[in-house]
Amino acid sequence: MTTTAAEAPVARPPAQPPRLDGLIRLPQFAPISDEQLERLSAENPGWLFEIDGEELIINMYAGDESGDAEFEVGRQVGNWRVSGGGGRGRGASSGYRMTDDTGLSHLMQADASWISPERLEQATREELTGATGFAPDFVLEVRSPSDSIDQQRTKMQLWLHHGVRLGWLVDMANRDVWVYRADREPERFQRPDTLSGEDVMVGLEVDFSDVWRLADEAAARNAESEKD
């Protein structure tokens, strides 16, 4: 059964965006182009690079069941897209370079994302070259064991700050999904069977049964290893 809870941090994008957390921060990093960041990523497999203002954030890629969950949800979103949803879907290797009204810039990557046909029609060639120059309509973030829930919530707030309309934060450890929407409080769905794309991705219904199966199997393995 799907249940919700009102407890959540404030979802309204703040006037001053929160700081994006990471394993390593390099302050006052020299301006880096999209091409340089792609080369940095290619030469350092297993690491995820993002930019918060002038600081380079270094995280580890998921290498556990959270990566399987990213693929499963992303697969279903992709099937919906090619079956009539349209737009463009992107995976974890795609970046978004976004700048707010104050000039603060972030370069971020989601585990999966989707851009609507309407946004694509308005985009310039430059905005679609390299890291996309605007926010997607939908983002998926899956919390891996190395991520704190507060860290992931901060990232979701930043996505909303830059214009994302719908976001899902999947917490494998607690078997729940936090749904983020613009100008609304986030909603917590406890082990939902399905989630819809609402009015952002009309007609999308994602089945989470395989995601929770992966989470249950991982918990069983961990419990067994603790016995040994």
N, C-alpha and C positions, 0 to 999 in steps of 0.2 A: 504494500500500500504506500502511496506517495503522501508525505506529510510536509508541511512547511512550518517555518518558525520565523518570527519577526526580528529576532536578535541579529544585529549586523552593524558594521560600521556605516557611517553616513555615505550614501551613494552619490549624492549631488556633487558634481565635479567642483573641487575647491578653487578659490581664486588663486591660491598658490599651490601648484601641484606637488604631491608628495615626492620624496626622493626615491628613485628606483634602487633597490638593494641588490647586492650581489656578493659573490665569494671574495672578489678582489676589486678594488677601485683604484684607478690611476688618476689622481687629481690633475687638473690643468693640462689635460692631454691635448696635444696639438691638433688642430682641425684635421679630420681624416675623411677622405673621399669614400664613396660607396665602393669604388674599385679597390682601394687599399684595404677596406674592411673585408671584402670578399677574399682578397689574397691572404689576409691575416687568418681568416677562418679556414681557408684551404690548407694553410701550412700548419695549423694547430687543430687537427681533428680531435673531436671529443669535448671541445670547448665552445661555448656560446658567447658571442660578443654583442653588447648593446651599448648605446651612448646615452648618458643623462647629462644634458647641457654640454659641458666641456670635459666630462669625465667618462673614461672607458670602463664599462662594467664587464667582468668576466665571470661566467657561470659554467657549470658542467652540463653537458647534454644528458638527458635521461637515458639510462641503460638498463632499465628494469621493466616491470609490468606497466609502468606509467607510459612508456613508449608504445607498448601494445595498445593501450587505451587511446592514445593520440591517433594511432593508425585506424582503429575501429570507428571512432566517431568521425574522423576525417573522411573515411571511406563512405560512410552513409551520407555525409554532406555532399561529397563528390557525386554520388549516384543521383541524389536529388537535383543537383545542378545540371547534369547532362540530360536528365529526364524532363527538363522544362523550367527549372529554376533560373537558369542562365547565370550571367555574371562570370566571375573568375574565382576559383578556389586556390589557396596557397598553403604550403606546408611549412614546417619549422625552419627551413633554410631561407625563407623569404623575409626580407626586412622592410620596415616602414619607417621612413624619415619624416617626422612630423614636427611642425613649429607652431606654437600657440601665439596669441595676440601680443604677448610680451616679448616675443622673439626667442623664448626658450625652446631649445630643440631636443628631441629624443629620437633615437634610432632603436626600435624595438622589434622583437620577433615573437610571434605567437606560435603555439603548437599546431594550430590550424586556423585559417581565416578565410573570409569570403567577402568579395567586393561586388556590390549590386550592379546590374546593367546601367542603371541611372548614373552612378558615380563614374563608371567607365566611360560613358558618353561625354561627360564633362571634363575628363582628364586630358591633359596634354601629353604629347609624346615624351617630353622630358620627365613628367611625373611618373611615367610607367617604365622608365629606363633605370636599371639598377634597383636600388631600394625604392619602393613606391613612395611618392611624395605626398601622401595623404593617408588618413586612417581608413581601415576597412570598415564595413558595416557590421561584421560579426567576427568575434575572436573566441577561440577555445584555448584555455590554459589547463594543463593537468599537473597537479601538485606531485612532484617526485619526492622520495625520501630526504633529499638534500634541501628541499624548500621548506621554509616555515610558512604557516598559513598567513601570518601577518605580511610576510614578504609578497606572497601572491596576491593578497587583497590590495596592497599598495599598487601593484602592477595593474590590476583591474581598474583601479581608480584613475590611473594615468591613461589607460585606453579610453575610458569615458571622457576624460578631460580633453582628449584630442578628437572626439567625435564618433567613437564607436557606439552603435545603437543597441547592440545585444551582445552579451558576453557570458560564457559558461566557465566557471572555475570548478573543475572536477577534483574532489579530494578523495583519493583512493583509500587512504588510511581510515577515514571516517565514513566512507560509503555515502557521500552526499555530493550535491551539486549546488553551488551558489550561482544564481542567475542575476546578472547585472543588466540594468536598463537605464537609459538616459533619464535623469531627473526623477529617479525613484529609488526607494530603499532596495538593497539586494534581498533576494528571497532564497531561503535555504530549503532545498528539496532533499529529504532523507531517503536514500536509496530509491530514486524514481525508476519506474519501469520504462517510461518514455518521457521525452521532452519535445516540445514543438518549437518551431522557428517563429511562432507568433506572427505579428504583422511585419516582421523584418524579412523572414524567409518563409513566405506563405506556402503551406503544404508540406513543409518538412516535419517529419516525425522520426526522432532518433531512438532506437531501441538500445537500452543500456544493459541488457541481460548479460552480454559477453563481457562488458566492462566490470560488472560486479563479480562475475565468475572469476576473472583474472585476479581481482582483489582478494577474494576468498581463498583462492589457491595460494597466493603469496603469503597470506596470513597463516595458512596451514603449514607451509614450508618453514616459516619462521618459528612457529610453535614447535615443530618437530626438531629443528636445529637446536633450540634452547634445551631440549631434553637430553641431547647428546653430550 
